[in-house]
Amino acid sequence: MKATGLSQPTVTRAISALVDAGYVTERNDLTQSKGRGRPTIPLELADTPGVHAGVSVGTESTYVALFDLKGRTLLCRDMDITVKNVSEDDFIQSMMAELNQMTTKLERPIRTVGVTTSGTVRKGGKVFAPNLGWDGVDIGDQLREQFSVPVEVSSISSAIVGSEMHSTASLNIPSVMALFADDSIACAISHPDGVEPIEVGQGELTTRGLIDAIGEEDIRTLKDAVTDSREDTRYALDRRARGLGSLVAGLCSTYSPATVVVAGSAFIDDPLAAAPFARTVRSEANCRPELRLIPTHREVVRDIARAVALDYVLREPLKVAGA
C-alpha cells in the first residue's frame, strides 16, 4: 500500500477483483499470523488458461512466441521471411497462420496479441518502416478480426522501454530511454503516463546508410564492414557510433533520462562501437544517464516480444478477463 499510495480499502477491492477474475490466487497454505487481527495471506499470480502472443518483426526473420501471465515462454518459433520481398497481406497471413498453429498445439486460447516492429509506429498503430517496405501498414486490424482479442502494435524502442519497466518491482521507475540502431533507428522514452516514441532521422546512422557511406562494392552487410581491414571502413564505423552517441546526447539534454538502454546490430555486431558511442554521450550530454547494452539479438527479440505480449493485460487485466 505504501508503494501505491492507495488506501487499504482500495487495495483490498483491487486484489479481490483480480482474485475473482482468476489472475491472483491466495496461498492459504502460507498464511502468517502476526498477533491480533486477521492473519496475512500471501498472494501470487495464478496459472491462467489463456496465453499471450508476442511477435517481433525483423527485416529477415520474425520471432513469434506465446507467454503465460507470469512471462514464461511456452512456445516460440522463427519465421524466416524477408518482409520487403513479400506483400504486406501475405506476411500478415503467414504470421496469423503461425499463431494459429502454435495455439492449436498448446490447446490454450489467445487472450492478447502484441506486435513490435522496426521503424515508427504512429497513432492508430500504423507502421512506417522503410527497411520492411512498409508505409502506413495497419497490422492490428487484421489481427483483431482474426483473433477477436486486444491487439497492441509498438515500435521496437517502445517495447524495449516496456521490458525495462516490467523487469523492476518498483512502482516508482526513473525515466528510461531506449535506442535501437539497426536497419532502422528508433527511440522511445518513458514518462509517468506511459511510453512515448521519439521520431528521429535515419540517413547514415542506419546500416544501409553506413554501407552507402563506405561505398565499397565488396561491403554489402554490416558483418562485411566489421571484418574489413581497411582503415577507412573502421573510421566509418566509428563515425556512425559517434553519430549515435550525439543523437542520444541531444535527446538526453531534452528528456534527462536516468537510464539509456541501447540495442541492435550497430552494437551487437560491432563490439568496438560501444566505446566511441559512450564517450560521445558522456562528453556531449548535459546529464549522466546510466548506459546499458542488451548484448545479444536473441535477448532483444525475446524481451520485447514478452513486453508487448503482456502490456495490455498488465495495464487492463479486468478488460481482458471480460473479453
Buried (B, 14 or more C-beta within 10 A) or exposed (E): EEEEEEEEEEEEEBBEBBBEBBBBBBEEEEEEEEEEEEEEEEBEEBEBEBBBBBBBBBBEBBBBBBBBBEBEBBBBBBBEBEBBEBEBEEBBBBBBEBBEEBBEEEEBEBBBBBBBBBBBBBEEBBBBBBBBBBEEBBBBBBBBEBBEBBBBBBBBBBBBBBBBBBEEEEEEBEBBBBBBBBBBBBBBBBEEEEBBBBEBEBEBBBBBBBBEBBEBEEBEEBEBBBEBEEEEBBEBBBBBBBBBBBBBBBBBEEBBBBBBBBBBBBBBBBEEBBEBBBEBBBEBBEEEBEBBBBEEBEEBBBBBBBBBBBBBBBEBBBEBBEE
